[in-house]
Amino acid sequence: MNATPLPRPQDDPRGFLRGLFDTAVQRALPGAVMGAYLPPPPAGGRTLVLGAGKAGGAMAAALEALWPQDAPLSGLVVTRYGHVPPGFSSRRIELVEARHPVPDEAGLQAARRIAALAQGLTPQDLVLCLISGGGSALLSLPVEGLGFEDKQAINRALLKSGAAIDEMNTVRKHLSAIKGGRLGALCAPARVVTLAISDVPGDDPAVIASGPTVPDASTCADALRILDRYAIALPPAARAGLESGAFETPKPGDPRFAGHALHMIATPLASLEAAAAAARAAGIEAHVLSDEIEGESREVGKVHAALARAVARRGTPFAKPCVILSGGETTVTVRADQPGRGGRATEFLMGCALALQGEPGVHVLAADTDGIDGIEDNAGAIVTPDTLARARAHQLKAADYLDRHDAYNFFRQIGDLVTTGPTFTNVNDFRALLVL
């Protein structure tokens, strides 16, 4: 799908790695993959589009282009600020922007409007739900008894806690009036077709954007255990709602979901496989480790570095030259006294660089496929054999920057940030280790 041949890795390692990342992103662009999954327009009813996520703008644009011009289409999709595709002018689907990862008033109002649009549908109506990563924050409508400011505070605490994405979204679902299958239930008795872009390990639709359109097997008790595990405070009314089960989500088998359909139109594994195919076309063997790697970012970086060293020094478990690819969603546990700048990708790279210690022939790129690493303006960064030496020349101590979670400023000062701007899709972390 990448029309431009990749540069030879031996001649341009940076360009080669960046080309692999671009290929992975292109494989996940809604305009390239959505058409195969669209149902025909309903014969007698209307078609309503509802959606949320960082890829929401591109998904809405793709749907408007692909849907028959003579078939009615209307609806509302919310995406992150700055994630509206350039030149897109909505003719039939309204597109609004809101904040991510901590929700704001714009997201709250969009969620209210989406919930209202789902009311009063008939069995003849079709609802197309466009769901992608980031929807948990963008589609924020607290349950009765939980204030919006409390919901924001809980979200901030979860983001800093080191909790895995499925844990965070278990909590979010049970404190939401629209996620955890509640939006899908609101649409009954209409037919619902969910088109999803996965940004979670395992592609579980109940975790992507906290599963607004699919039944939820997790429980209020699960949410409470997670909140207690990470010592996250709850307002008394919210704790009471979880303890009593009043905040329980719709479960599998609920008749309101009968006839619903869900399609994964883009996944992390598909993007990794596209990058692997591009590498092989350039003459470099590629190995996909997994699209489901989780854990503390810096520690995952150390493990990847150990693998690259084994390949570089002993030719095991892979022969060099090769590229090793992985995806998933790592975490960064931030202490209140260390408020540095950076996201999962750059923290991974700091751990990797320190473990590699300038290993000859090893180049590493890590980036978030949505183009935004955490809340910064970069997608990720690149590590080269001379990264630490160049840092020392700038009088930068890599270990100190890692200790204060300030990977963004470390890579910024040595010119190794990867900046793409919003990519208008989101299939999670992308990591490529080139061993020459």
C-alpha positions in Angstrom: 0.0 0.0 0.0 3.1 2.2 0.3 3.6 3.6 -3.3 7.1 4.9 -2.5 9.9 2.3 -2.3 11.8 2.3 1.0 15.4 3.4 1.0 18.1 0.8 1.5 18.5 0.3 5.2 22.2 0.1 5.0 22.3 3.5 3.2 19.6 5.3 5.2 18.5 3.5 8.4 16.4 6.5 9.6 14.6 6.8 6.3 14.0 3.0 6.2 12.5 3.0 9.7 10.3 6.0 9.0 9.1 4.3 5.8 8.0 1.3 7.8 6.1 3.5 10.2 4.4 5.3 7.3 3.5 2.0 5.7 1.9 0.8 9.0 -0.1 4.0 9.2 -1.3 3.9 5.6 -2.6 0.3 6.1 -4.9 1.7 8.8 -6.3 4.7 7.0 -10.1 4.5 6.9 -10.4 5.6 3.3 -8.3 2.6 2.2 -10.1 -0.1 4.2 -13.7 0.9 5.0 -15.4 0.2 1.7 -15.3 -3.6 2.0 -17.3 -3.5 5.3 -20.2 -1.1 4.5 -23.8 -2.6 4.4 -26.3 -1.4 1.8 -28.5 1.5 2.7 -31.8 0.4 4.4 -34.8 0.0 2.1 -37.3 1.8 4.2 -35.6 3.5 7.1 -32.9 6.1 7.6 -29.2 5.8 8.2 -27.8 7.4 11.3 -24.0 7.8 11.9 -22.7 8.0 15.4 -19.1 7.8 16.4 -16.1 8.8 18.6 -12.4 8.4 18.4 -9.1 9.9 17.2 -9.8 8.3 13.8 -13.4 9.6 13.8 -12.7 12.5 11.4 -11.1 10.3 8.8 -13.8 7.6 9.3 -16.6 10.2 8.8 -14.8 11.5 5.7 -14.4 8.0 4.2 -18.0 7.2 4.9 -19.3 10.4 3.2 -17.2 9.6 0.1 -18.3 5.9 0.0 -22.0 6.2 0.8 -24.3 6.5 -2.2 -25.0 10.2 -2.8 -28.7 9.5 -3.3 -29.1 7.6 0.0 -30.0 9.6 3.1 -27.2 9.9 5.7 -26.9 12.0 8.8 -25.3 11.9 12.2 -22.7 13.1 14.6 -19.1 12.0 15.2 -16.7 13.4 17.8 -12.9 13.4 17.4 -9.8 14.9 19.0 -8.9 18.6 18.5 -6.8 18.9 15.4 -7.8 15.5 14.0 -10.2 16.7 11.3 -8.6 15.7 7.9 -7.4 18.7 5.9 -10.0 19.9 3.4 -12.8 17.9 4.8 -16.1 19.7 4.7 -19.0 17.7 6.1 -22.0 17.6 4.0 -24.1 15.0 5.8 -22.2 14.0 9.0 -21.6 16.6 11.6 -18.0 16.5 13.0 -17.2 18.0 16.4 -13.9 18.2 18.2 -13.1 17.6 21.9 -10.2 17.0 24.2 -8.2 13.9 24.8 -7.0 12.2 27.0 -8.8 14.1 29.7 -12.4 15.0 28.6 -13.7 18.5 28.4 -17.1 20.2 28.1 -17.2 19.9 24.3 -16.9 16.1 24.7 -19.6 16.1 27.3 -22.0 18.0 25.1 -21.2 15.8 22.1 -21.9 12.7 24.2 -25.3 14.1 25.3 -26.2 14.9 21.7 -25.2 11.4 20.5 -27.3 9.8 23.2 -30.3 11.9 22.2 -29.9 11.0 18.5 -30.0 7.3 19.5 -33.5 7.7 20.9 -36.7 6.9 19.0 -35.2 4.7 16.3 -37.2 1.9 14.5 -36.4 -1.6 13.3 -36.2 -0.2 9.7 -33.4 2.2 10.7 -29.6 1.5 10.3 -27.1 2.9 12.7 -23.4 3.0 11.6 -21.2 3.5 14.6 -17.6 4.6 13.8 -15.5 3.7 16.8 -11.7 4.1 17.3 -9.2 4.6 20.1 -9.6 7.8 22.1 -13.4 7.4 22.2 -13.3 6.8 26.0 -12.3 10.4 26.7 -14.1 11.9 23.7 -17.4 10.3 24.5 -17.7 11.3 28.2 -21.2 11.2 29.8 -21.0 10.4 33.6 -23.5 8.1 35.2 -26.2 9.7 37.4 -24.6 10.8 40.7 -21.1 11.4 39.4 -20.1 15.0 38.6 -18.2 15.8 35.4 -15.2 17.2 37.4 -15.1 14.0 39.4 -15.0 12.0 36.1 -12.1 14.2 34.9 -10.2 13.7 38.1 -10.6 9.9 38.0 -9.5 9.9 34.4 -6.3 11.8 35.2 -5.6 9.5 38.1 -6.0 6.4 35.9 -3.7 7.8 33.2 -0.9 8.3 35.8 -1.5 5.1 37.7 0.2 2.6 35.3 -3.1 0.7 34.9 -3.4 -1.3 31.6 -5.9 0.0 29.0 -8.4 -2.8 29.7 -8.3 -1.9 33.4 -8.8 1.8 32.7 -11.7 1.1 30.4 -13.4 -1.3 32.8 -13.6 1.6 35.2 -14.6 4.1 32.6 -17.4 1.9 31.3 -19.0 1.6 34.8 -18.9 5.3 35.4 -20.4 6.2 32.0 -24.0 6.6 30.8 -23.0 5.9 27.2 -20.0 3.5 27.1 -19.9 -0.2 28.1 -22.7 -1.1 25.6 -25.1 1.6 26.7 -25.0 3.4 23.4 -25.8 0.2 21.5 -28.7 -0.5 23.9 -30.0 3.0 23.4 -30.2 2.4 19.6 -32.6 -0.5 20.0 -34.6 -1.6 18.1 -32.6 -0.3 15.1 -30.0 -2.4 13.4 -26.5 -1.4 14.5 -23.3 -2.0 12.5 -20.1 -1.0 14.3 -17.0 -0.3 12.2 -14.0 -0.3 14.5 -10.3 0.6 14.3 -8.5 -1.3 17.1 -6.0 0.4 19.3 -6.0 -2.3 22.0 -4.0 -5.5 22.6 -6.1 -8.4 21.4 -8.6 -6.2 19.5 -11.3 -6.7 22.1 -14.3 -4.6 20.9 -15.4 -4.2 24.5 -12.2 -2.4 25.3 -11.8 -0.2 22.2 -13.2 3.2 23.3 -14.7 1.4 26.2 -17.0 -0.5 24.0 -20.0 1.9 23.6 -21.9 -0.4 21.2 -21.1 -3.9 22.4 -22.3 -5.8 25.6 -19.9 -5.8 28.5 -18.8 -8.9 30.5 -16.9 -6.9 33.2 -18.7 -5.9 36.4 -19.0 -3.2 38.9 -17.0 -5.4 41.3 -14.2 -5.5 38.7 -14.2 -1.7 38.5 -14.0 -1.4 42.3 -11.1 -3.8 42.5 -9.1 -1.8 39.9 -9.8 1.5 41.6 -8.7 0.0 45.0 -5.6 -1.6 43.4 -4.4 1.7 42.2 -5.6 3.7 45.2 -7.8 6.0 43.1 -10.3 7.9 45.2 -14.1 8.0 44.4 -16.9 10.3 45.5 -19.2 8.6 48.0 -22.1 8.4 45.5 -19.9 6.8 42.8 -18.6 4.2 45.2 -22.1 3.5 46.4 -23.3 3.0 42.8 -20.5 0.5 42.1 -20.9 -1.4 45.4 -24.7 -1.7 44.9 -24.4 -2.7 41.3 -26.6 0.2 40.2 -23.9 1.2 37.6 -23.9 -2.3 36.0 -23.5 -2.4 32.2 -25.6 -4.4 29.6 -24.3 -8.0 29.5 -23.8 -10.5 26.7 -27.1 -12.1 25.7 -29.1 -8.9 26.2 -31.8 -9.0 23.5 -31.2 -5.3 22.7 -28.1 -6.3 20.8 -29.8 -9.0 18.6 -28.9 -8.5 15.0 -26.0 -6.1 15.7 -22.8 -6.6 13.6 -19.2 -5.5 14.2 -16.3 -5.3 11.8 -12.6 -4.6 12.6 -11.6 -2.5 9.6 -8.0 -1.9 10.8 -5.9 -3.6 13.5 -2.4 -3.3 14.9 -1.4 -6.7 13.5 -2.5 -5.8 10.0 -0.4 -2.7 10.1 2.6 -4.6 11.4 2.3 -7.2 8.7 2.1 -4.4 6.1 5.4 -3.0 7.4 6.9 -6.5 7.4 6.0 -6.9 3.8 7.5 -3.6 2.9 10.7 -4.5 4.6 11.0 -7.8 2.8 10.3 -6.0 -0.5 13.4 -3.8 0.4 15.5 -7.0 0.9 15.4 -7.1 4.7 13.9 -10.1 6.6 11.2 -9.0 9.0 9.9 -10.6 12.2 6.7 -9.6 13.9 7.0 -10.4 17.6 3.5 -9.5 18.7 0.8 -6.9 18.5 -0.2 -7.4 22.1 2.9 -6.3 24.1 2.0 -4.6 27.4 4.0 -3.5 30.5 6.0 -0.6 31.8 7.4 1.2 28.8 11.0 1.5 30.0 11.1 -2.2 30.9 9.6 -3.3 27.6 12.4 -1.2 26.0 15.0 -3.1 27.9 13.6 -6.4 26.8 13.6 -5.3 23.2 17.2 -4.1 23.5 18.3 -7.5 24.9 16.7 -9.2 21.9 18.4 -6.8 19.4 21.8 -7.4 21.2 21.4 -11.2 20.8 20.7 -10.8 17.1 23.6 -8.3 16.6 26.2 -10.3 18.6 25.2 -14.0 18.1 22.7 -14.1 15.3 20.0 -15.6 17.5 17.1 -16.0 17.5 17.2 -14.2 14.1 19.9 -13.7 11.6 21.0 -10.2 10.7 20.3 -8.1 8.8 16.7 -8.0 9.9 14.0 -5.8 11.3 12.0 -6.8 14.4 8.5 -5.3 14.7 6.1 -5.2 17.7 3.0 -3.4 18.8 0.6 -3.2 21.7 0.1 -0.6 24.5 2.7 -0.1 27.2 2.2 2.1 30.2 4.1 4.9 32.0 3.6 5.1 35.8 4.2 8.8 36.7 5.0 10.0 40.2 3.7 13.4 41.2 7.2 14.6 42.0 8.5 13.8 38.5 6.3 15.7 36.0 8.4 15.4 32.9 7.3 15.4 29.3 6.9 12.4 27.1 4.7 9.4 26.2 4.9 5.7 25.9 7.0 5.6 22.8 9.8 7.9 23.9 9.9 6.3 27.4 10.3 2.9 25.7 13.1 4.3 23.6 14.9 5.7 26.7 14.9 2.3 28.3 16.0 0.7 25.1 18.8 3.2 24.5 20.2 2.8 28.0 20.2 -1.0 27.7 21.7 -1.0 24.2 24.6 1.3 25.2 25.4 2.2 21.7 25.3 -1.3 20.3 26.8 -1.1 16.7 24.3 -1.6 13.9 21.1 -1.2 15.9 18.6 1.5 15.1 15.2 1.7 16.7 12.0 3.7 16.0 9.0 3.8 18.3 5.9 5.9 17.6 2.2 6.0 18.2 0.3 5.5 15.0 -2.1 8.3 15.8 0.8 10.7 15.5 0.7 11.9 19.1 2.9 10.3 21.8 0.9 10.9 25.0 -0.1 14.6 24.9 3.0 15.9 23.1 3.4 17.1 19.5 5.6 14.2 18.4 4.6 10.7 17.3 7.8 9.2 18.8 11.5 9.2 18.2 14.5 7.3 16.9 17.5 5.7 18.7 20.8 5.2 16.8 24.1 3.7 17.8 25.4 7.1 18.6 22.4 8.4 20.5 24.0 8.3 24.0 27.3 9.8 22.6 25.5 12.7 21.0 23.6 13.2 24.3 26.8 13.4 26.3 28.1 15.9 23.8 25.1 18.0 24.7 25.8 17.4 28.4 22.6 15.4 28.8 22.4 12.4 31.2 20.0 10.0 29.7 19.3 8.2 33.0 18.3 11.5 34.7 15.8 12.3 31.9 14.3 8.8 32.2 14.1 9.1 36.0 11.9 12.2 35.7 9.9 10.9 32.7 11.3 13.6 30.5 12.0 11.6 27.3 10.5 14.2 25.1 13.0 16.9 26.0 15.9 14.4 25.8 15.1 13.5 22.2 14.2 17.0 21.3 17.6 18.4 22.3 19.5 15.8 20.1 17.1 16.2 17.2 15.7 12.7 17.2 11.9 13.3 17.6 9.7 11.9 14.9 7.0 14.4 14.2 4.1 13.6 11.8 1.1 15.6 13.1 -2.2 13.7 13.4 -2.3 10.7 11.1 -6.1 10.4 11.3 -6.0 6.8 12.4 -5.0 4.9 15.5 -3.7 1.3 15.8 -1.6 1.9 18.8 2.2 1.6 19.4 4.5 0.8 16.5 8.1 -0.3 17.2 10.8 -1.3 14.7 14.3 -2.5 15.6 16.7 -2.6 12.6 19.8 -4.8 13.2 22.4 -4.4 10.5 
